[in-house]
Amino acid sequence: MAQKPSIPKGTRDFNAEEVAKRSYIMETIKEQFQIFGFQPIETPSFENSETLMGKYGDEGDRLIFKILNSGDYFKEIKHKLSEAGVIVVDFYKAMDVIINKLADINSENYNTRIKQFILESNIDNNRSSDRILSFFIDYKDDIINILQNNENKVRETLFVFYYTAYLMDSDILDSKKASSLISEKALRYDLTVPFARYVVQHQNDIEFPFKRYQMQPVWRADRPQKGRFREFYQCDADVVGSKSLFQEVEFVQLYDAVFSALKLEGVTIKINNRKILSGIAEVIGAQDKLIDFTVALDKLDKIGEEKVKEEMRGKGISEDGITKLQPLFTLKGDFGDQIESLKSILSTSEIGLKGIEELEFINTAISNLKLKTATLQLDVTLARGLNYYTGAIFEVSVPEGVKMGSIGGGGRYDDLTSIFGKPDTSGVGISFGLDRIYLVLEELNLFPSTIAESTKVLFINFGDKEALFSLGAVTKLRQANVKAELFPDAAVSGKQMKKQMNYANRRNIPFVVIMGEEELKSEVFTLKNMVSGEQQKLEFNALLNVLK
């Protein structure tokens, strides 16, 4: 029985109309990127795992798609498992000899006796004997304590201690080390970390500040739902090599320009600052839990205040600290009012006040420059659970009444390139969520009516002579940028001609040209409007004028 064709969950096929609409969005974004002076780059769809892992926090790391190594990657695993098994067997050999001769061991002669007893164990594998000897020497005091105080369960207690203190560190039992045995590469999770890698790797060829845009797919092992896919496009713009806050101002303008060009009016550009979040963590005494605090706070819109508090308690944030956060959950007013409230809350935090100062600069500039259709709004609960943001944080929400998550986001990152060997290179960037923007434009009926137009005219095929003449006309129309086609198969009956007409209708081709024996003799074309049914006989130049 033939296998039913399918695609993985969270992925999609796109038909011609969908591709045209997606291209419209991407071309609109690209045009604005270029107007703002950004240059295009591309990076591989997959990176070395070490490039990606550890850059997105624990939650992000779990969503990275890993690529299995080619070849017999299980060969190394089987070898490591076999090796671990040998070490366990050899450990029991040594342990039995040592337990049987406990009376001969004391703290003064311990090292000498242990070496002697391991030799007497007849362990064939030198690596095993060296590892076991190292364990007994490294943990001398702990092992003497076990030998002297666990009379009835010495073997069990000693092995459990060996397993947790030493054996767990082996390649096969350490999950991170073991995963590298089967996977050394991963599909990119976003475009920002690969961009940081690109900047460091090509730093001698780049002029700073470097403004780049990138439009490529990314992959996340997320749970698929409306507006959330496992494979999707990101459209990113970043600037590295400048700490100027005018970059943030320009990114607010860029968001406004793109969504205005797409006729998607009324979007809200939410902004916060990671320094403010650091200041809040400082005020509530949770500096060591900044990541846990921000990841939980970032979920406020999704799960609500009570569940955010519950998650914070689960992460070890004190009840007193959560109580001090209460003003954040009820912060209201315009940008200026919220800033004044924050100044009061963060009056004792130097880093928090620095974040407020940066936000005030951006808001003042945007107030003077004005936005076309978007609104800039301070959202102090905006955290975006990514480890690398250090300054401004952006997120774009859809117009009121549309049920959809964020359609854009980004922020300032001061330290990202340092992990690849280039410190003190500040960057800031934003991303557009192509797939969600598509859904919003579709829901609001904002795609231009002409966007899905493909072929303008189809020439009916009546046979070789007529087809050859028609193809000459098709060629001239194409040279004049008119989208034209010749049906490939000849109509030798009225039924087959009807089939060609139906083909034009199903593809929404607005015109067909009938070039039969009579038209061939007079070198005129019968043009039929497939909407109105009107027909007219035209010479080529007249035909071209109608179709252009």
C-alpha positions in Angstrom: 0.0 0.0 0.0 1.4 3.4 -1.0 2.4 5.7 1.9 0.1 8.7 2.4 2.2 11.8 1.7 2.5 14.3 4.6 4.8 17.0 6.0 6.1 17.4 9.6 3.9 19.3 12.0 4.7 23.0 12.2 5.8 23.2 8.5 3.8 24.2 5.5 3.6 24.0 1.7 2.8 27.3 -0.1 0.8 27.6 -3.3 1.4 30.3 -6.0 -0.9 32.8 -4.4 0.6 32.4 -1.0 4.1 32.7 -2.3 3.1 35.9 -4.1 1.7 37.4 -0.9 4.7 36.4 1.1 7.0 37.9 -1.6 5.0 41.1 -1.4 5.7 41.4 2.4 9.4 40.5 2.0 9.9 42.9 -0.9 8.2 45.7 1.1 10.4 45.0 4.1 13.5 44.7 1.9 12.8 48.1 0.2 12.6 49.9 3.6 15.8 48.1 4.8 17.6 49.4 1.8 16.2 52.9 2.2 17.5 53.0 5.7 21.0 51.9 4.5 21.2 48.2 5.4 23.2 45.8 3.4 22.2 42.1 2.7 24.1 39.1 4.0 23.2 35.4 4.2 24.5 32.7 6.6 24.2 28.8 6.4 21.0 27.2 7.5 22.9 25.2 10.1 25.7 26.1 12.4 28.1 24.3 14.7 26.1 23.4 17.8 28.6 25.2 20.0 27.8 28.5 18.1 24.1 28.3 19.1 23.9 26.4 22.5 23.9 28.5 25.6 22.9 31.8 23.8 19.1 31.6 24.4 18.7 30.4 27.9 17.6 26.9 29.0 14.2 27.3 27.4 15.7 28.4 24.0 18.3 25.6 24.0 15.6 23.0 24.3 14.0 24.3 21.1 17.1 24.0 19.0 16.8 21.3 16.2 20.0 19.2 16.3 21.3 17.4 13.2 22.6 13.9 13.6 26.2 13.3 12.6 26.6 11.5 9.3 28.0 7.9 9.2 27.8 5.4 12.0 27.5 7.8 14.9 26.3 4.9 17.2 29.7 3.3 16.8 31.3 5.9 19.2 28.4 5.6 21.6 28.6 1.8 21.7 32.4 2.2 22.4 31.7 4.7 25.2 29.0 2.5 26.7 31.3 -0.5 26.6 34.0 1.5 28.2 31.7 2.7 31.0 30.6 -0.9 31.6 34.2 -2.1 31.8 35.0 0.7 34.3 32.0 -0.4 36.5 33.1 -4.0 36.5 36.7 -3.1 37.3 35.6 -0.8 40.1 33.7 -3.7 41.7 36.8 -5.8 41.4 39.0 -3.2 43.2 36.2 -2.5 45.7 35.9 -6.1 46.7 39.7 -6.4 47.4 39.7 -3.1 49.4 36.7 -4.1 51.5 38.2 -7.5 52.3 41.4 -5.8 53.5 39.8 -2.9 55.5 41.8 -3.8 58.5 45.0 -3.1 56.7 44.0 0.5 55.8 44.4 3.6 57.9 44.9 7.3 57.1 48.7 7.1 57.2 49.2 4.2 54.8 46.0 4.9 52.7 47.6 5.9 49.4 50.2 3.1 49.4 47.6 0.4 50.4 45.0 1.6 47.8 47.6 1.4 45.0 48.7 -2.1 46.2 45.1 -3.4 46.4 44.1 -2.0 42.9 47.2 -3.8 41.5 46.0 -7.0 43.3 42.6 -6.6 41.6 44.1 -7.8 38.3 42.4 -5.0 36.3 43.5 -5.5 32.6 42.5 -2.0 31.4 45.1 0.6 32.3 42.6 3.5 31.8 40.2 1.8 34.2 42.8 1.3 36.9 44.1 4.8 36.5 40.6 6.3 36.8 39.7 4.1 39.8 43.0 5.0 41.6 42.4 8.7 40.9 39.0 8.4 42.5 40.2 6.8 45.6 43.1 9.3 46.0 41.0 12.4 45.1 38.3 11.6 47.6 40.4 10.1 50.3 38.7 11.7 53.3 35.2 10.9 52.0 36.1 7.3 51.2 37.7 6.7 54.7 34.5 8.0 56.2 32.4 5.6 54.1 34.7 2.6 54.9 34.5 3.3 58.7 30.9 4.3 59.1 28.8 2.1 56.7 29.6 -1.4 58.0 26.6 -3.1 56.5 26.3 -1.2 53.2 29.9 -0.3 52.3 29.7 -1.7 48.8 26.4 0.1 47.9 27.4 3.4 49.5 30.9 3.4 47.9 29.5 2.7 44.4 26.8 5.3 44.7 29.4 7.9 45.7 31.7 6.8 42.8 28.8 7.0 40.4 27.7 10.5 41.4 31.2 12.0 42.1 33.2 10.5 39.2 31.4 8.2 36.8 28.7 10.8 35.9 31.4 13.0 34.5 32.2 10.4 31.8 31.5 11.3 28.2 28.6 8.8 27.8 26.8 9.7 31.1 27.1 13.5 30.8 24.2 14.5 28.6 26.0 17.4 27.0 29.1 15.4 26.2 27.0 12.5 25.0 24.9 14.6 22.7 28.1 15.8 20.9 28.9 12.2 20.0 25.7 12.1 17.8 25.2 15.7 16.9 27.8 18.5 16.3 25.6 20.8 14.1 22.2 22.4 14.6 19.6 24.3 12.5 19.8 28.0 13.3 17.3 29.2 16.0 17.4 32.8 14.9 19.5 35.1 12.7 21.1 37.2 15.5 23.6 34.7 16.9 24.8 33.6 13.5 25.1 37.3 12.6 27.4 37.8 15.7 29.5 34.8 14.5 29.6 36.3 11.0 30.8 39.7 12.4 33.6 38.2 14.4 34.7 35.8 11.6 34.7 38.5 8.9 35.7 41.5 11.1 38.7 42.4 8.9 36.4 42.8 5.9 33.7 44.8 7.6 33.4 48.6 7.9 32.0 49.6 11.3 29.3 50.5 12.2 28.0 47.7 10.1 24.3 47.8 9.0 23.0 44.5 7.7 19.7 42.9 6.8 19.0 39.2 6.5 15.9 37.4 5.3 16.1 33.6 5.8 14.2 30.7 7.5 14.9 29.6 11.1 13.8 26.5 12.9 12.5 25.9 16.4 11.3 22.6 18.0 8.2 24.4 19.5 4.7 23.2 19.9 2.8 24.3 16.7 -0.2 26.5 17.1 -1.8 29.5 15.3 0.9 31.9 14.3 3.7 29.6 15.7 5.5 27.3 13.4 8.6 25.1 13.6 9.9 26.5 10.3 9.5 30.2 9.6 11.2 33.2 8.1 12.8 36.0 10.0 13.5 39.4 8.4 16.2 41.0 10.5 18.1 44.3 10.5 21.0 45.0 12.8 23.7 47.5 13.5 27.0 46.6 15.2 29.8 48.8 16.2 27.9 51.8 17.7 26.5 52.5 21.1 24.6 55.5 20.0 20.9 55.5 21.0 20.1 57.1 17.7 20.2 53.6 16.3 17.3 52.6 18.6 15.4 55.7 17.4 16.0 54.7 13.7 14.7 51.2 14.4 11.5 52.6 15.8 11.2 54.7 12.6 12.0 51.6 10.5 9.2 49.6 12.2 6.8 52.5 11.5 7.9 52.8 7.9 7.5 49.1 7.1 4.0 48.7 8.6 2.9 52.0 7.1 4.1 50.7 3.7 2.1 47.5 4.3 -1.0 49.6 5.2 -1.0 47.9 8.5 -1.9 51.0 10.6 -2.3 51.2 14.4 0.5 48.8 15.4 2.1 49.4 18.9 5.8 49.4 19.2 6.4 48.3 22.8 9.7 49.3 24.4 11.5 48.5 27.7 15.1 48.4 28.8 17.0 45.4 30.2 18.8 47.8 32.7 15.4 48.6 34.2 14.8 44.9 34.7 18.2 44.5 36.3 17.4 47.4 38.5 14.1 45.8 39.6 15.8 42.5 40.3 18.3 44.5 42.4 15.6 46.3 44.4 13.7 43.1 45.2 17.0 41.3 46.1 16.9 38.8 43.2 20.1 39.8 41.3 21.2 36.2 41.1 17.8 35.2 39.6 17.6 37.9 36.8 17.1 35.4 34.0 14.4 33.4 36.0 12.7 36.7 36.9 12.7 38.1 33.3 11.6 34.8 31.7 8.6 34.7 34.1 7.8 38.4 33.7 7.9 38.0 29.9 4.9 35.6 30.1 2.6 38.2 31.8 0.5 38.8 28.7 0.2 35.0 28.0 -0.5 33.5 31.4 -1.6 36.4 33.7 -0.3 37.9 36.9 -1.1 35.1 39.3 0.7 32.4 37.3 3.7 34.7 36.7 3.9 35.1 40.5 3.5 31.3 40.9 6.4 30.7 38.5 8.6 33.3 40.3 7.9 31.5 43.6 8.9 28.2 41.9 12.2 29.9 40.9 13.0 30.9 44.5 12.1 34.5 44.4 10.9 35.6 47.9 7.4 36.6 48.8 8.7 40.0 49.9 10.4 40.5 46.5 7.2 39.6 44.7 5.2 42.0 46.8 7.7 44.8 45.8 6.9 43.9 42.2 3.2 44.7 42.6 3.5 48.3 41.2 4.8 46.8 37.9 1.7 44.8 37.4 -0.6 47.8 37.7 1.6 50.5 36.1 -0.6 52.8 34.0 -0.5 56.2 32.2 1.4 57.5 29.2 5.1 57.1 28.6 6.0 60.1 30.8 3.8 59.0 33.7 5.2 55.5 33.7 8.8 56.9 33.6 8.1 59.0 36.7 6.7 56.0 38.6 9.7 53.9 37.6 12.1 56.7 38.9 10.4 56.3 42.3 10.6 52.5 42.3 14.2 52.4 41.1 15.6 55.4 43.1 18.2 53.3 44.8 19.4 51.4 41.7 22.1 53.1 39.6 21.7 50.6 36.7 17.9 51.0 36.8 18.1 54.8 36.5 20.5 54.4 33.6 17.9 52.4 31.8 15.3 55.1 32.5 17.6 57.7 31.1 18.0 55.7 27.8 14.3 55.3 27.4 13.7 59.0 27.9 16.2 59.8 25.2 14.4 57.5 22.7 11.0 58.8 23.6 12.0 62.4 23.3 13.5 61.9 19.9 10.5 60.0 18.6 8.1 62.7 20.0 10.0 65.3 18.0 10.3 63.3 14.8 6.8 61.9 14.9 5.6 58.5 13.6 3.3 57.9 10.6 0.9 55.3 11.8 2.5 53.4 14.7 2.5 54.2 18.5 5.5 53.9 20.8 4.5 52.6 24.2 6.5 51.8 27.3 5.8 48.3 28.7 7.9 47.6 31.8 6.8 43.9 31.9 8.3 43.4 28.4 11.3 41.1 29.0 11.8 38.9 26.0 13.4 35.8 27.5 16.7 36.0 25.7 19.9 36.0 27.5 21.8 38.4 25.3 19.8 41.7 25.5 21.5 44.4 27.6 19.7 47.6 26.8 16.5 48.6 24.9 14.0 45.8 24.2 11.4 46.0 21.4 8.2 44.1 20.6 5.5 45.0 18.1 1.9 44.1 18.8 -0.9 44.1 16.2 -3.8 46.6 16.0 -6.5 46.3 18.5 -9.1 43.7 17.7 -6.7 41.3 16.0 -5.9 38.1 18.0 -2.2 37.5 17.3 1.1 37.4 19.2 3.9 39.8 18.5 4.8 40.5 14.9 8.2 41.9 15.5 10.8 42.3 18.2 14.5 43.0 19.0 16.8 44.9 21.3 20.3 46.1 22.2 23.1 43.5 22.9 26.4 44.7 24.1 28.2 41.4 24.8 27.1 39.0 22.1 30.2 39.1 19.9 32.5 38.7 22.9 31.6 35.0 23.2 33.1 34.6 19.7 36.3 36.5 20.6 35.4 40.2 19.8 34.6 42.1 23.0 33.3 45.7 23.3 31.2 45.5 20.1 27.8 46.8 20.9 24.9 45.9 18.6 21.2 46.5 18.3 18.7 44.9 15.9 15.0 44.1 15.2 13.1 41.3 13.5 9.9 41.1 11.5 7.7 38.0 11.9 6.8 37.3 8.3 4.4 34.5 8.9 2.4 36.4 11.5 2.4 39.5 9.5 0.9 37.4 6.6 -1.9 36.1 8.8 -2.7 39.7 10.0 -2.8 41.1 6.5 -5.0 38.3 5.4 -7.4 38.7 8.3 -7.7 42.5 7.7 -7.9 42.0 3.9 -4.9 44.3 3.3 -3.2 42.5 0.5 -3.4 44.5 -2.8 -6.0 42.9 -5.2 -3.4 42.7 -8.0 -0.8 40.8 -5.9 -1.7 37.3 -7.1 -1.9 38.1 -10.8 0.2 35.7 -12.8 -0.3 35.0 -16.5 -2.2 37.8 -18.3 -3.1 36.0 -21.5 -3.2 32.3 -22.7 -3.0 31.4 -26.3 -5.2 28.4 -27.3 -3.3 25.7 -29.2 -5.0 24.4 -32.4 -2.1 22.6 -33.9 1.6 22.9 -34.9 1.2 25.7 -37.5 -1.1 27.8 -35.3 1.0 27.1 -32.2 4.3 28.1 -33.9 2.7 31.4 -35.0 1.2 31.9 -31.6 4.6 31.3 -29.9 6.1 34.1 -32.0 3.4 36.5 -30.6 4.0 35.1 -27.1 7.7 35.8 -27.4 7.1 39.4 -28.4 4.6 39.9 -25.6 7.1 38.6 -23.0 9.8 40.9 -24.4 7.3 43.7 -23.7 6.9 42.4 -20.1 3.5 40.9 -20.7 3.0 37.6 -18.9 1.9 35.2 -21.7 1.6 31.5 -22.2 0.8 29.0 -25.0 -1.2 25.9 -23.9 1.2 23.0 -24.7 -1.3 20.5 -26.1 -3.3 20.9 -29.3 -7.1 21.0 -29.3 -8.3 18.6 -31.9 -11.9 18.7 -30.8 -14.4 21.1 -29.2 -14.1 19.2 -25.9 -10.3 19.8 -25.8 -10.8 23.5 -26.6 -13.2 23.7 -23.7 -10.5 22.1 -21.6 -8.1 24.9 -22.5 -10.7 27.5 -21.7 -11.4 25.9 -18.3 -7.7 25.8 -17.6 -7.6 29.6 -18.1 -10.6 30.1 -15.9 -9.2 28.0 -13.0 -6.0 29.9 -13.1 -7.8 33.3 -13.2 -6.1 34.2 -16.5 -8.1 37.2 -17.7 -7.6 36.9 -21.5 -7.2 34.1 -24.0 -6.2 34.4 -27.7 -7.8 32.2 -30.3 -5.5 31.7 -33.2 -7.3 29.3 -35.6 -6.9 28.6 -39.3 -8.8 31.8 -40.2 -6.8 34.0 -37.9 -3.6 32.5 -39.2 -4.4 33.4 -42.8 -5.2 37.0 -41.9 -2.5 37.3 -39.2 -5.0 38.7 -36.7 -5.7 37.6 -33.2 -9.1 36.9 -31.6 -8.8 38.2 -28.0 -11.4 37.0 -25.6 -12.0 38.7 -22.2 -12.7 35.8 -19.8 -14.6 38.0 -17.4 -17.0 39.8 -19.7 -17.0 37.3 -22.6 -16.3 40.1 -25.1 -14.2 39.2 -28.2 -12.3 41.4 -30.6 -10.0 40.8 -33.6 -6.8 42.7 -33.3 -3.4 43.0 -35.1 -0.4 42.4 -32.9 0.3 46.1 -32.0 -3.3 46.6 -30.9 -3.2 43.4 -29.0 -0.1 44.6 -27.2 -1.7 47.9 -26.2 -4.7 46.1 -24.7 -2.6 43.7 -22.7 0.1 46.1 -21.4 
